[in-house]
Each structure stands twice: as structure tokens, then as C-alpha cells.
Amino acid sequence: MSSRRAAEPFAGRSLVTDGRERFLVAVTGAPGGEHLVRRAAALAERARGDLLGIHVTADAGQAALDEAVAAHGRLLRSLGGDFREVTGAEVAGALLDVARAEGVTQIVLGASRRSVRHRLLHGSVINDVVRQSGPVDVLVISDDRPPEPHRLGGRRTVLTPLSPRRQLAGWVMVGVTLPLLTLLLANTRADLHLPSVLLLYLLATMAAALIGGALPALAAAVGGLLLADYFFTLPLYELSVAEAEEVIALGVYLAAAAIVSLLVDRIARLRLDASRATVEAEAMAALAGSLAEPGALPEVLAHLRATFGLSGAALFRQGSDRWELEAGDGRPAESPEAADLVRPVGPDRVLALSGGPLRASDLRVLSALAGQLATAVEARRLQDEADRVRELRQANDLRTALLQAVSHDLRSPLAGIKASVSSLRADEVVWGPEEEAEFLRTIEEETDRLDVLVANLLDMGRIQAGAVRPSVRRVGLEEVVPSVLAGLGPRTAEVRVDVPETLTAVDTDPVLLERVLANLLVNAVEASPEGAPVTVSAHAWADGLELRVIDHGPGIPMADREAVFAPFQRTTDHGSGVGLGLAIVRGFLDAIGGELVVEDTPGGGTTMVVRLPSSAVAS
């Protein structure tokens, strides 16, 4: 909404006829009010109209607005509308008075979640506004809150299974039908005998039972008995019976009416039991589904608390000297001793519920759910142990492979260095300049090789420990590639570079990217035969930049393309390292948000494709 509309409030305006849409939204502070305000603001924005929020209070001297109402008012003003508080004895009338005074064309109301009983006793603001709105359109916005989970009834005792609306209809029928029926029968008293009168009263009782249940029906039965005795048995207009036959007739009527009332009530209760069984099954299924989700214990407790209408639910674990809260929802008890209801969940855990006692039927369902929770907690414990065992096994495998690498690959360069140094220090042999230069070259090469192996082992340890922390800055590939080639030494002659200087710079860690490219180039140079140079190329990609390292070696079979990324796996038989290069490449690329794809090189060989996504590309 524009600030211009916010600066031109509705106050002081009379009925306007400029053709603009004017929206009025009722602000109550109820849950879901923020959604209602935003929807109304969106409607006004699309229609390029004005927005006015109204909160109706019954007390003109109210000191301050409710916090929720005030928050919704601030939200409405921030969206470009005007907010106003008005006083009125009747909400619908006050809203319509403001709407007519301000030339409002559309009234926006939120759907009500109040019970049928509340609407019957207090009326419905929505119905009143719709009925009295006249030419003003009324929009009712649905509540965006998710439906509440099925509840099993909580602690409330059910006196009758029928809804309050049906009970009220039954009582109204009894209050209207019995007097009218009595008046009608009194005018035809000379033509009707008592059995016929009682049958008609019995019919009224049955109708009351079908509509309102047992209580209105019993009232109709007793009322019919008294009215029949008073108006249709001798002596008339007295609550006494002169004939024994009439006493029997009245008794049979009362018994039949009571039986009918109880049967109808029994049928309704059976329907309620069936409905409760369905709700219990749905609750069990919903909670069972929640238990299957990893880390869903707080959600399970929230669902459990809402299902039984409790104030708090908590899972406690037995510690060394006291109970420890593992998870909770609502207002959980401080300890199992302070809870209203406790159920064991495994050998060292208990489920503690707060909010009063539950009915026997709810306790049965709760016990079943506690059993499911215990099973889930135990399964989760076993899964955690299995994960720890798997991690230990992986660490042991890594340790074993590391020992094998140290015993062979690290000893080889050390042996070369040792042999060269021992030869140079030998007194019994006089070496010429060429031999000494060869020994020194061997020492240098083997030292470089040893340095690379140790660096790779350290890098692999950092990756395994999750200790790789990228230092991101903007860098161009034309800076990274030459730096990598300079570190390759004489092998640089075997590499061709095709990296345009016009490529977009990337936001990445240049050190990690250099290590990635260096490992790929070392593998590619070692895999390629003599006379087949390695190519490094780069170009723009649909989602960022793509860097390709192309060799013409034996290639990697499709079945082995995932295995080569495991630690201590060599890509070819010609490599001299411990097989950590590609594992380090993948680990570093994961750290900087890149991706590595293995492709076949046309004519034979392997192409390693490094992709840096758009999130890593500098703007």
C-alpha cells in the first residue's frame, strides 16, 4: 500500500462518490487476525483502493487496547491503511455505521471458529452484517490456521451424546408442541378417549427423542402424563385418577415413553462410541506417523497434548540422581511427581501429563500411545547405537587404510631420500658432479612427493572431522589456474590451458579451489600417456561457471565412478599416491558449494567437470 493513502485517513470524510474501492476490515485481535489484515491489504492494493481497519469496543472508557488488537493495528498502518477504534453496543451495527459514513464498498470479515452454541446464544456478527449490509459487499476470509487435531473429549463428562443445537431444538419442540397438542385435544375431548390421547402424546415424545435426545423426551413423557391426567381423566382439572383402567393406561404410556427415550439415547450413544473409536484410530495413526519422523519427539508430545486437551506433556529420562526433562510441550510439570498422570515409557523414561484426570476410555488410548512411544524411543536408541557402531567401523576402516598407506606409499619416498643421502655421505665412493646432481634431484622429488602425501592425509583428516572452513573472496579463474600450474613443476609442459580472461569472477575460497584443481591435474597427468597432453578449459554454464580437466588415459568405468571418490582408492594403476586425491576434491567442493561430475572424453579418457553454481558466482 502506498504511503499516500496512509497519510490521508478516512476521518472527516462523508459519503464519497469518486469511484474508488474502499475496504473496511474488522480487527478483533483474535488468532488469525494478522492473516485477515494482510488479505484485506492485498485486496485493497489490487483494486487500488483505500483500507480502513475498525475495532469495536463496548466500553468508551477503555484505557488501552488489547496487545493483539494494537499489534494488528500497527500492521495495518504499516501496510498503508488507517486504523480506528469505535464504540458500539452491537458490533455489526457499529461496523455498518462506519461503512456508510465512509463510503465503504466492501467489508472484509474473518471466518468465525466459535461454537454453534455460542452463535445460538450470542448471535453471529457475520450473519448480522450480511443481513444489514445493503449495497455493500461482504467478503468472509477463511482462517489460515491449520485445523486442530482430533480430540478425544478430554475430561468433560458427556451427559447426552447429542449436540447442544439438537438438544435446544428438542426442548423448544417440547415447550411448543405439548401446549398446542393439549389445546387441540381439549377442543375434541368429547370425541377422543384416553388411549388415543396418550398415543398422540407418545408420538410427541418420540419426536422429541429423535430431535433432542433422552432429556427432552423424558420431559415430554412426564409433561404428557401430567397433561393427560389433568385434562382428560376424571375428575377433570385435578392430578388424580378415578378409574383403575386409566391408571394402567397412564402407566403403560409412561413406561413406553421412557423406553422410547432410552432407546433413542442408546442409539445416539452407540453412534458417539463409533465416532470416538474412529477418532481414537485417527489419533493413533497420526501419532504413529509422527513417531516415524526423526527428531519429532516435541511434535509427538504437542499432538498428544492437543488430542487429550491437556495443559502440558513431557518426557522425562532417569538421570544419575534425578529426573531430566528430555522433551516437553505446553506447560509441562517440573518433575513426574508434580504431574497429574504418569505412564512409563521404557525402563528409564516416563510420560508425564498435566491438566487433570482423564476418563477411563481416554486412559486406554493413552496407554496404547505410551506403548507406541516406548517402542519408538527404544527403536531410536538402537538406531543411535547402530549409527555409532557404523561411525566406529568407518573410522577403523580409515585407520586400517591409513596404516597400509603409511607402510607402503609413505615409506617409498623416505627410502629414496635415505638411499640418496647415504650415497652422498659414503666415504668409500667418490661421486662425480652428475651423480651428485642426480642424488639431489631424487631427494628433491621424493621430498615433494612426501610433502604432497602428508598434505593430502592432513586434508583428509580435516574433511573427516568437518573442520574445513572456507575463506570466501572474489577471484578469477585466470588467477587460480596459473598458480596451480606453477606448483606442478616440469609437468606443466603436459597441460594445455583454455581459460578466457573475460569469464566472470567467482566468490569462492581460492586456496581450496587451487587444491581441487591441483589434485585433478596430478591425476590427469599421471593417467595420460606420453604425447597426449591434458587440457584445462573453462566457460560459462547455465547455472554458473564450469571448469573441465580433460585427459586421454584409460578412463574410469561407469561402475567405478562413485567408488573412486572413497578414500584410498586410486583412479588408475599408474598413480603413486595413497588414493586420497578425488576424496579430497569432493570434500573441498562440498565445502565451497561446488559439484564434480565424471564424464567420458571423446576418443578415450576421463573428463572431470567442476561446476560452481550461481550462488558462488560474483554479481
Rosetta blueprint (number, residue, H / E / L):
1 M L
2 S L
3 S H
4 R H
5 R H
6 A H
7 A H
8 E L
9 P L
10 F L
11 A L
12 G L
13 R L
14 S L
15 L L
16 V L
17 T L
18 D L
19 G L
20 R L
21 E L
22 R E
23 F E
24 L E
25 V E
26 A E
27 V L
28 T L
29 G L
30 A L
31 P L
32 G L
33 G H
34 E H
35 H H
36 L H
37 V H
38 R H
39 R H
40 A H
41 A H
42 A H
43 L H
44 A H
45 E H
46 R H
47 A L
48 R L
49 G L
50 D E
51 L E
52 L E
53 G E
54 I E
55 H E
56 V E
57 T E
58 A L
59 D L
60 A L
61 G L
62 Q L
63 A L
64 A L
65 L L
66 D L
67 E H
68 A H
69 V H
70 A H
71 A H
72 H H
73 G H
74 R H
75 L H
76 L H
77 R H
78 S H
79 L L
80 G L
81 G L
82 D E
83 F E
84 R E
85 E E
86 V E
87 T E
88 G L
89 A L
90 E L
91 V H
92 A H
93 G H
94 A H
95 L H
96 L H
97 D H
98 V H
99 A H
100 R H
101 A H
102 E H
103 G L
104 V L
105 T L
106 Q E
107 I E
108 V E
109 L E
110 G E
111 A L
112 S L
113 R L
114 R L
115 S L
116 V H
117 R H
118 H H
119 R H
120 L H
121 L H
122 H H
123 G L
124 S L
125 V H
126 I H
127 N H
128 D H
129 V H
130 V H
131 R H
132 Q H
133 S L
134 G L
135 P L
136 V L
137 D E
138 V E
139 L E
140 V E
141 I E
142 S L
143 D L
144 D L
145 R L
146 P L
147 P L
148 E L
149 P L
150 H L
151 R L
152 L L
153 G L
154 G L
155 R L
156 R L
157 T L
158 V L
159 L L
160 T L
161 P L
162 L L
163 S L
164 P H
165 R H
166 R H
167 Q H
168 L H
169 A H
170 G H
171 W H
172 V H
173 M H
174 V H
175 G H
176 V H
177 T H
178 L H
179 P H
180 L H
181 L H
182 T H
183 L H
184 L H
185 L H
186 A H
187 N H
188 T L
189 R L
190 A L
191 D L
192 L L
193 H L
194 L H
195 P H
196 S H
197 V H
198 L H
199 L H
200 L H
201 Y H
202 L H
203 L H
204 A H
205 T H
206 M H
207 A H
208 A H
209 A H
210 L H
211 I H
212 G H
213 G L
214 A H
215 L H
216 P H
217 A H
218 L H
219 A H
220 A H
221 A H
222 V H
223 G H
224 G H
225 L H
226 L H
227 L H
228 A H
229 D H
230 Y H
231 F H
232 F H
233 T L
234 L L
235 P L
236 L L
237 Y L
238 E L
239 L L
240 S L
241 V L
242 A L
243 E L
244 A H
245 E H
246 E H
247 V H
248 I H
249 A H
250 L H
251 G H
252 V H
253 Y H
254 L H
255 A H
256 A H
257 A H
258 A H
259 I H
260 V H
261 S H
262 L H
263 L H
264 V H
265 D H
266 R H
267 I H
268 A H
269 R H
270 L H
271 R H
272 L H
273 D H
274 A H
275 S H
276 R H
277 A H
278 T H
279 V H
280 E H
281 A H
282 E H
283 A H
284 M H
285 A H
286 A H
287 L H
288 A H
289 G H
290 S H
291 L H
292 A L
293 E L
294 P L
295 G L
296 A L
297 L H
298 P H
299 E H
300 V H
301 L H
302 A H
303 H H
304 L H
305 R H
306 A H
307 T H
308 F H
309 G L
310 L L
311 S L
312 G E
313 A E
314 A E
315 L E
316 F E
317 R E
318 Q E
319 G L
320 S L
321 D L
322 R L
323 W E
324 E E
325 L E
326 E E
327 A E
328 G E
329 D E
330 G E
331 R L
332 P L
333 A L
334 E L
335 S L
336 P H
337 E H
338 A H
339 A L
340 D L
341 L E
342 V E
343 R E
344 P E
345 V L
346 G L
347 P L
348 D L
349 R E
350 V E
351 L E
352 A E
353 L E
354 S E
355 G L
356 G L
357 P L
358 L L
359 R L
360 A H
361 S H
362 D H
363 L H
364 R H
365 V H
366 L H
367 S H
368 A H
369 L H
370 A H
371 G H
372 Q H
373 L H
374 A H
375 T H
376 A H
377 V H
378 E H
379 A H
380 R H
381 R H
382 L H
383 Q H
384 D H
385 E H
386 A H
387 D H
388 R H
389 V H
390 R H
391 E H
392 L H
393 R H
394 Q H
395 A H
396 N H
397 D H
398 L H
399 R H
400 T H
401 A H
402 L H
403 L H
404 Q H
405 A H
406 V H
407 S H
408 H H
409 D H
410 L H
411 R H
412 S H
413 P H
414 L H
415 A H
416 G H
417 I H
418 K H
419 A H
420 S H
421 V H
422 S H
423 S H
424 L H
425 R H
426 A L
427 D L
428 E L
429 V L
430 V L
431 W L
432 G L
433 P H
434 E H
435 E H
436 E H
437 A H
438 E H
439 F H
440 L H
441 R H
442 T H
443 I H
444 E H
445 E H
446 E H
447 T H
448 D H
449 R H
450 L H
451 D H
452 V H
453 L H
454 V H
455 A H
456 N H
457 L H
458 L H
459 D H
460 M H
461 G H
462 R H
463 I H
464 Q H
465 A H
466 G L
467 A L
468 V L
469 R L
470 P L
471 S L
472 V L
473 R E
474 R E
475 V E
476 G L
477 L H
478 E H
479 E H
480 V H
481 V H
482 P H
483 S H
484 V H
485 L H
486 A H
487 G H
488 L H
489 G H
490 P H
491 R H
492 T H
493 A H
494 E H
495 V E
496 R E
497 V E
498 D E
499 V L
500 P L
501 E L
502 T L
503 L L
504 T L
505 A L
506 V E
507 D E
508 T E
509 D L
510 P H
511 V H
512 L H
513 L H
514 E H
515 R H
516 V H
517 L H
518 A H
519 N H
520 L H
521 L H
522 V H
523 N H
524 A H
525 V H
526 E H
527 A H
528 S L
529 P L
530 E L
531 G L
532 A L
533 P L
534 V E
535 T E
536 V E
537 S E
538 A E
539 H E
540 A E
541 W E
542 A L
543 D L
544 G E
545 L E
546 E E
547 L E
548 R E
549 V E
550 I E
551 D L
552 H L
553 G L
554 P L
555 G L
556 I L
557 P L
558 M H
559 A H
560 D H
561 R L
562 E L
563 A H
564 V H
565 F H
566 A L
567 P L
568 F L
569 Q L
570 R L
571 T L
572 T L
573 D L
574 H L
575 G L
576 S L
577 G L
578 V L
579 G L
580 L L
581 G H
582 L H
583 A H
584 I H
585 V H
586 R H
587 G H
588 F H
589 L H
590 D H
591 A H
592 I H
593 G L
594 G L
595 E E
596 L E
597 V E
598 V E
599 E E
600 D E
601 T L
602 P L
603 G L
604 G L
605 G L
606 T E
607 T E
608 M E
609 V E
610 V E
611 R E
612 L E
613 P E
614 S H
615 S H
616 A H
617 V E
618 A L
619 S L
